């Protein structure tokens, strides 16, 4: 399976993610695998990936942070809305794609099919935003005494977080609370939890931490601009910084809240909000989208671990 690889050039680590499968609600990442899904994966492998790989290599790589920062100002929050980022990504690659075609280095029909696929795939950039977020978050892991969360992840069984100063331990809790807008004819009883790490975007101040950048999401996952602003603003109370590059016009170009402090979450009871999609039971694919609220139990366990660590290090 081809993947995007994103390098954190300052710290030397990388993140990676597979390619977006297309606009169908029946996709592998939502728990569906049949002949149609398999054909789509082969299309990515044999057509899309080689064309994009050739263009990225010809470009000498593509800086993502400036593109993501601009997309935030154009209506994306980089998790549930990636329309602007996908458009900017295609814009950056187009000259290199044309040069490759003129020089005969890529098949013209493959180029046409790739451009048509990108034109129809507003969420294509989501995979790059996740890989970029992972590369950023992993660089913050392992800072001594730090109580900043460096990862959130969901499995079929539970939810878990990792904390910078607590080594490789994962602190687990129940699945998040869901406030979702479901597609017809599905109900909450149809929801099926699947594994995934897309909430790494919220870990670095995107997604639910940048909701006011993407008011258009209310048509997709419900809510209102006022509710989105209120949830977004609450995240400043549990984070240690404001991002210097990811800016929110609605808040007067204030940086997104970044660096969730597990001590603040445990003390205030305010938990991270996550934008996300929902999968359905029995392999039906995506059945809706909305807000997930991380379970407080993970943060309480992490706080206890921090206090134990401090007590052990204190002079006798």
Secondary structure, 3 states (H helix, E strand, C coil): CCEEEEEECCCCEEEEEECCCCCCCCCHHHCCCCHHHHHHHHHHHHHHHHHHHHHHHHHCCCCCHHHHHHHHHCCCCCCCCCHHHHHHHHHHHHHHHHHHHHCCCCCHHHHHHHHHHHHCCCCCCHHHHHHHHHHHHHCCCCCCCCCEEEEEEECCCCEEEEEHHHCCCCEEECCCEEEEEECCCCCHHHEECCCECCCHHHHCCCHHHHHHHCHHHHHHHCCCHHHHHHHHHHHHHHEEEEEEEEEEHHHCCEEEEEEEEHHHHHHHCCCCEEEEEEEEHHHCCEEEEEEEECCHHHHHHHHHHHHHHHHHHCCC
